[in-house]
Amino acid sequence: MDVAAVIVEQLDANGTLRTFRMQAEQGEHLIVAFADEYEEPRSGPFHFLDDRHESAFQSTFAECKSRRVSGTRFRSNGGLFTFLTAWSGIPTERQRHSYYALCLPEHAIPLRVRFQDPRSGREYKKSIVRDDQRMRFVLYLECRSSFGTFDFSLDVDFRISIEEFTSVDFHDDTTSPYGANIDAYQYVLPRDDQMMVQQFFAKEITMGDQYSVTGQVGAIGPNAKAENNVFNQAWQQAASDIDMKALASELAALRTSMLQRSTEYEHDLAVASIVAAERAVKAQKGAEAIGFLKSAGKWAFDVATTIGASVAAQAIQTAMGL
């Protein structure tokens, strides 16, 4: 991942916290990977693909001062630990996001993790990895915003168990394998595309001229152009030739490859469309999937062809022809 900045915090069981921040220099690429993506030795929660950055992190993080967190932010009760923190003004760029990583104490097992937007209370997606090299769980948050900076609050509960650590994983409704806040992509979209993403993800939305919408619809508002009939017809014609199970699997693989290759604003929009299409396919909503695959466009088709996802490539090509 080519990022604008990384923020690393390491919490220890005695309530001390160490904080490190690295920002890409002007014109520089800061390339990182999660702890579980490579087996190579490292000194923190990220693999730095440039050895210069790894050396800088190793030497600087070791010298970071540990500060004891106040009782309002860190407390323990009967073996249950709670940690609270918040950040504001994390730098982001149009084509690059930033990452925050919190390393829990050694052998700590997360029980509840909530990353939230401090203004709306909306919960962000996150990635949680058990780092067996360093015997710590790592909480990753992708910081992406169209406003140039990103804010969040974090509330985490955990317990410590040496015996159970290596056999436990953590998942909840907002964990993602890649930590990507795909829900947040709608906020960097043009208004017309925001409407499309919101129509898919929201159970009920109210916007613009106060049209209240429940469920999935083809278009809303006085000037909206409905394409549902076209998508339904296209799906009826293509359904017999498409293996839905294979399509869902290939869209998941395509999403992964596109996230790894994304370097432009338009690429981010295509990823969001593929995520929406994947969910529609899994929900057996073929016509909606066709609409999102059309939005994904040529770059998604090219990546699908490159990785050999022939079913996904065929579906995207069909959608693009509408």
N, C-alpha and C positions, 0 to 999 in steps of 0.2 A: 504494500500500500504506500502510495506517495502522499505524505501528510504534510500539513503546514506546521504542526507542532505536536509534541507528546508531553503529557503531564503524568508523572509517576509518583504515587504516594505509597509508602510502606508503613503499615500499622503493626505494632508489636503488642503482645499480650499485656504488657505493663502500662499500656495507654500512651506510649510515645509514638510520634509520627514523624516520618522523614519525607520531604517533598522535593521533587526534582522536575525541572521544566527545560525542554530543549525545543528551540524553534528553528526552522529552516532559514538559512541566510538567503538574501536576495539572489534569485536565479539558481538556488541550490535545490537538489532533490533529497528529501529525507525519506528513505524507504525503510519500512518496518514490517514485521510479521508477528503474529501472535506466538505465545510460548509453545503451543502444541503443533506448530506448523513445520518445525525442523527439529532434528535431534542434536544439533550443534550446541556446544556449551555457550552459555550467556550469563550475564551478571544481573539481569533484571527481567521484567515481564515481556520485553520485546526482543526479537532478533533484529539487530540493525544490519542491513545488508551491505552497508559500507563500513569497513573495518575502522575507519576514522571515527565514525559516530559511536561505534561500540566502545572504542577506547576512551572517547570523551565521556560517555555515560559511566563506564566502569570507574574511572578516576574521580569524576565529579560527584557521583552519587555516594561513593564511599566517604567523601568529605562533608556531605550534607549534614547539617546539625539536626539531631533528633530533639523534638519538643514534646513535652507532656501535654496531652489534650485535656481541656477542662472537663469537669464533671458533667456539664450540660451537654457535651458532645460524645463522651465515652463513659459508659457505666457497665457494671456487671452485677448480676443478681442470681445466686444459686447456680453458677456455671453458664448462665446465658449472658452474652455480651451484646451491647448495642453501640453502634457508632453512627454519628450524624456529621455530615459536612455539606458544603455548598460552594460552587464556583461560579464566577461571572466574568464575562469578557474574554473567554477563550477564543483565540484568533482562528478564523476559518477563511478560506478563499473560495472563489467561484468553482474552481476545478479541483480543489483539494480541501479535505476536511482535517480535523485534528482528532487525537485520541487521548482519553483519560484512562488510566489504569490504577486501580487500588489493589495492592497486595495485602491480603489478610494475614494475621499472625500465623506462624508455623503451626501446622496441623489443625488450623481453624476450619470448621465446616459451616458454610453459609446456610441459614435457615430461611431468611427472608431478605430480598434485595429489591429496593425501589429507587430507581433513578427517575426524577420527575422534572417537568418544566415548572420552575418556581412561580410563574405567573398564572398559567392555566391549570396546573395540577395534572396535566396529561402525563402518563407514564411512558418513558422512553424504552425502546428495546435495548438490550444489552447482551453481551456475550460473557459467559463465566467458564473459566478454564481451570482445571486442576493442574498445577505446575509441579510435577513430580520431581523435577530437578531441584527445586528450591523448597519443596514441601509446603507450598502455599496455594490457596485458591486466589485467582486473579479476576477481578471484576473489570471488564472493558466497556467503555461507552464511546460510541462514535459521536463526535461533535460536528454537526453539519448545520449550516444556517445560510440563508440568503442575505442576512444583514451584516455579515462580516465578523460577528462574535456570537458565542453560544454560552448559555447559562444552564445550570442544573443544580438540583439538590439530591442528596443521597442519604438513604436510611437503610442500614443493614443490621440484621441480627445474626449472631453466629455462636457456636460452641466449639470447644477444643477437645479433640480425641485423637491421640497418637494411634490407637488401635484401629480406628475406623477410617482414618483419613484416606488411605489408598484404595478403598473400595466404594467410595461415595462420589456421586456426581450431583450437580444441581441443575434443575430445569423448572421453569414456571411459564406462565402465559406470555411473558415478554422476553424470554431468552431467544436468541437467534444464533445460529452457528457462526455467523460472521460479525455479529454486533451491529449490523447495519440498521439504521433507523429509517427503513423504507417508508414508514408512515410519514416521516418528516419530508420526504421528497416532494410531497404536494406543495409545500411552502416555497419551493424554488421553481415551481411550474408557472407558466402563463395562466391567467385567470381561467381561460376555457379548458385547459388541461387540468387545473385544480378541480374543476367541477367533475371531470371524468373520474379522477382518483377518489374524490369524496363520495361520488355516487356508488362506487364499488365498496369502499371500506366502511362507510357510515351506515348505521341502522336507521338513523333519522337525522336529517340536516335541514337547516333553515338558512337561507342566504339571499342576497340580492333583493328581489321583490317580495320576500317573505313567503316563498313557496315551501311548504313543509313536505318532505319526501320521506317515505318509509320503504325500506327494501331497495331492490335494484331496479333502475329505470333506464330508459334509453336516452331521454332528454328532459330538461325542465326549463321553465321560463318561457316568456312570450316569443323569443326569437330562437329558441333551441331547435336544432335540426335533428330529427329522430332518424337513426340508421338501423334501428332494431330489425326492421323487416328485411333489410339487405343481409344483416348478419345471420338472422334466422334461416334465410334461404340458403346462404352459403354453407351454414353448418349442416343443414339437412342434406345438401348435396355431398358434403365431404365426410359426414359422420361414418358412413359405412367403410370408408377407406382409412380411418384414423383409429389407432389403438390408443384409447384414452389413458390406460395405465402406463404405456410406453411414453406417451406425450407428457404426462405429469412428471415422470422420471427424468426425461430429457430436458424439460424446462427447468427442473431443479439444478441439473448439471450445467445448463446454459447460464442460469443466474449466477452460479459460482464463477464460471469463466468470465462472464461479462463484468462482475465486480472486480475481478483481478486485473482486467484489461482496461477498465474505465479510466480515461484521462481527460475527458471533455464533458462539458455541461450536458450536451445532447446525449452522451453515453449514460449519464445518470438518469435521464428521463426514460431512456430505453430499458434500463434495469427495472425501474418502477413499473413499467408496462408489463415486463416479463413476470415480475412478482405477482401482479394482479391477474395475469393470464393463468399462471400456475394455480392460484387459489381457485379461480373459476373452473378450471379443468377438474380439480379435486372435488369441487362441489357439483360436478356434472352439469355445469352451465356453459355448454359449448358455444352458444351465440355470444355470450359476454366474452368468452376467451378469444373468439375471433376478433372482436373489437379491440381488445388490448393488444393482440398480436399485430394487428394492423398499425397501431400506434408505435409498437416497438421498432418497426421499420427495417431498413436495409442493413444497418450495422448488426442488429440482432441476427438477421438471416446470415450475414457473412460469418459471424462467430459460430453460429450453429453448424454451418457447413464446414468450417475449419476443424471443429472438435468431433465431427462425425455424428452429430445429432440429427439424423436424416428425417425422423418423424417431425421434430420441432421445425426443421428447416422447411419441410413441405407445408406444414400448417401456416407458418409465417408467410411463405410465398403465396399461398392461397388467399390469405387475408390481405396482403399487399395488392393483390389484383382486383380488389373490390373498388 
